[in-house]
Amino acid sequence: MTTETPRWFTSSYSENGGQCVEVATNLAAPHGIVPVRDSKNVSGPALTVPAAAFTAFVTGIKSGELQHP
């Protein structure tokens, strides 16, 4: 595995005063992972999610399948 630097970004919908998560989708294709971290603690730990699981999560959110009650 090559070492690549995650390119972190937040959603364009994240205008909530800094209470966001950041993702690094640039690692999905080459490594099959999507790191996720707290935008308020960028030097803290990152959760590594399998790319397929992250895709399923985003698809579920967009379709309304994973709505908050």
N, C-alpha and C positions, 0 to 999 in steps of 0.2 A: 504494500500500500504506500502510495506517495503521501507526503505530508503537504497539505494545502491549508491555507489560512481561511477560516470561515469568513464569509462576507455577510455580516449581520445587517438585518433591516427589520423595521417594524411595518405593520400594515398601514396603508394610506388612510384607513379608518381609525387609526389610533390617535385620536385627538382628545385624550381623557386626562391630561395633566401628568403624564409620565407613568401611569399604572399599566404598563404594557409588557408584552413579551417580545423578544427578538428571535428571529429564525435565520438560519444560514442554509438556504436551499441550494447553494452552489455545490454542496457536497453530496446531493442526492444522486445524481447520475454516476459520478466516478466511484462513490463509496457506499451507496445505498442507505445513507443516513441523513437525517435532518436534525442538527443540533438546535436546541431551544434554550433560551436563558431569560432571566429577569432583567429588564432594561434598566432598573434602578441599581443593579449590582453586577455590572459588566465584568468584574474580575472574579465573580463567584462561580459556582459550578454551572455546568450546562447539562441538560437532559438530552441524551441521544436517542432519537426515535427512528425506528426503521422507516425508510422512505414510503413504503407501501402503506404503513399504518398512518403516517402523516397525511398522505393523499386521501385515504379513507375518511379521516377526521375532517379535513377541509371539505370534501365532497358532502359529508353528512351535515356540516354547518350550512353550506350553500343551499342544499336541498330542503332545509328546514327539519330534517330528521332528528337533529340534535339540538332542539330549541330548549331554552330555559323555561321551566313551568311558570 
